[in-house]
Amino acid sequence: MDNKALRILLCEDDENLGMLLREYLQAKGYVADLYPDGEAGYKAFMKIKYDICIFDVMMPKKDGFTLAKEVRSANSEVPIIFLTAKTLKEDILDGFKIGADDYITKPFSMEELTLRVEAILRRVKGKRNKDNNTFKIGKFTFDIQKQILAINGEQTKLTTKESELLNLLCTHANDVLNRDFALKTIWIDDNYFNARSMDVYITKLRKHLKADPSIEIINIHGKGYKLIIPDSNEG
């Protein structure tokens, strides 16, 4: 992924962590602007076009949730990641209700953060495709809004969870869909029971897709899943 033109708004009141994050993101090729509080971050957002926002939840002058609400009022599509030391489920749910795309609990690794950023930007890019309501999966057509998977005139109505999971797999087609990211995106919580539930849905999707043998969903040990589909753009 070409990160050169991508600009990140980073709001973190911990000066040392903020500088460390900014330096790491810049080393990865992003342009990262760091602000120590939500008020300064909002002023910057209203002046500059950002591709993604990373907000600490607990900040002076204006906390991350308040900042996110104001950003969402101005721009309903820009991705937002929350950084927080809080682990209460209510706080995580509040973040997703505001419109967060992801939620990372401190402490976290720099590599984890950049992987989350890259995954979200890939998903956003997929959403911005001209035909953003359907995916072509080999011989299948997947209508996201209607939750219908069709092949040779036959249609299968997917459940909401099946549709959400297939949508994520499609936006990461021929790339790894991080297991924890998928769990937090669809199930909110990455606990054992939800993880087992996702395995069941992966099995169901494999059955739905078996009519086209060129397609497969493979397990990537310790990482997640990969939807393998023929690339119609090759050649």
C-alpha positions, -999 to 999 in steps of 0.1 A, spaced: 0 0 0 13 34 -10 12 55 22 30 86 8 -1 108 4 -20 96 35 -23 120 64 -31 109 99 -45 131 127 -30 119 160 -44 132 193 -26 119 224 -19 139 256 9 116 267 38 136 252 63 107 251 38 82 236 25 107 212 60 116 198 69 79 196 37 71 177 42 100 153 78 91 146 68 54 140 40 63 116 62 88 97 89 60 94 61 39 78 56 66 52 25 84 66 22 121 73 13 123 110 2 155 128 3 153 166 -19 173 189 -20 171 228 -57 177 233 -91 173 216 -96 210 211 -64 215 192 -71 183 173 -106 195 162 -92 229 150 -66 210 129 -93 186 115 -114 216 103 -84 230 84 -67 200 69 -80 169 50 -71 137 69 -74 102 57 -77 86 92 -79 98 128 -63 82 159 -77 96 192 -68 89 228 -100 87 248 -88 105 280 -75 140 269 -77 175 284 -100 203 271 -119 178 250 -119 140 254 -117 116 225 -154 106 224 -164 143 223 -138 150 196 -150 120 176 -187 131 177 -177 166 164 -155 150 137 -184 127 127 -207 157 124 -182 173 100 -173 142 81 -193 109 84 -168 88 65 -133 95 79 -120 64 98 -115 68 136 -94 46 159 -95 51 197 -66 45 220 -75 39 256 -63 24 289 -100 16 296 -111 -20 292 -148 -16 302 -171 -30 276 -194 0 280 -167 23 270 -159 2 239 -195 0 230 -198 38 234 -169 42 210 -185 20 184 -218 38 187 -201 71 180 -187 55 148 -153 42 157 -137 19 132 -114 3 157 -104 4 194 -69 -4 207 -63 -9 244 -30 3 259 -4 -11 261 -1 -21 224 27 -26 199 35 -1 172 32 -29 147 -3 -37 158 -14 -1 154 0 2 118 -16 -32 109 -50 -18 121 -45 14 102 -36 -4 70 -66 -28 74 -90 1 78 -76 21 49 -79 -10 27 -115 -14 37 -123 23 31 -107 20 -3 -129 -9 -11 -160 10 0 -151 39 -23 -150 17 -54 -176 27 -80 -196 -4 -76 -195 -3 -38 -226 -23 -32 -215 -55 -49 -184 -77 -50 -174 -101 -78 -161 -133 -61 -150 -156 -89 -183 -168 -105 -203 -153 -76 -219 -119 -72 -222 -107 -36 -248 -79 -30 -238 -64 3 -270 -44 10 -294 -72 1 -271 -98 17 -275 -121 -13 -248 -144 -28 -257 -153 -64 -242 -178 -90 -257 -190 -122 -291 -175 -114 -293 -192 -80 -294 -169 -50 -285 -175 -13 -298 -151 13 -271 -147 39 -276 -139 76 -263 -105 88 -232 -120 105 -224 -141 73 -228 -110 52 -206 -88 75 -179 -115 76 -179 -121 38 -178 -83 33 -146 -81 54 -131 -111 36 -138 -94 3 -123 -61 12 -92 -81 22 -94 -105 -8 -61 -124 -14 -48 -108 18 -49 -117 54 -80 -107 74 -67 -103 110 -88 -125 133 -89 -101 162 -98 -72 139 -127 -92 124 -139 -102 159 -139 -66 172 -154 -53 140 -184 -77 139 -187 -92 174 -173 -62 194 -156 -85 218 -128 -110 209 -136 -135 237 -134 -173 233 -172 -178 226 -172 -152 199 -141 -166 184 -157 -201 182 -188 -184 167 -167 -168 140 -152 -202 131 -187 -216 126 -196 -187 102 -163 -193 83 -174 -229 78 -209 -218 66 -193 -193 41 -171 -221 27 -202 -242 21 -219 -213 4 -189 -207 -19 -181 -243 -28 -200 -241 -61 -169 -223 -75 -138 -245 -68 -115 -216 -77 -125 -199 -45 -113 -209 -10 -111 -194 25 -79 -206 42 -68 -204 78 -35 -184 84 -22 -199 116 -20 -173 144 -32 -145 122 -66 -150 106 -82 -159 73 -76 -153 37 -102 -153 9 -85 -166 -22 -102 -155 -54 -90 -154 -91 -78 -118 -99 -97 -107 -129 -73 -78 -133 -43 -100 -139 -29 -105 -174 
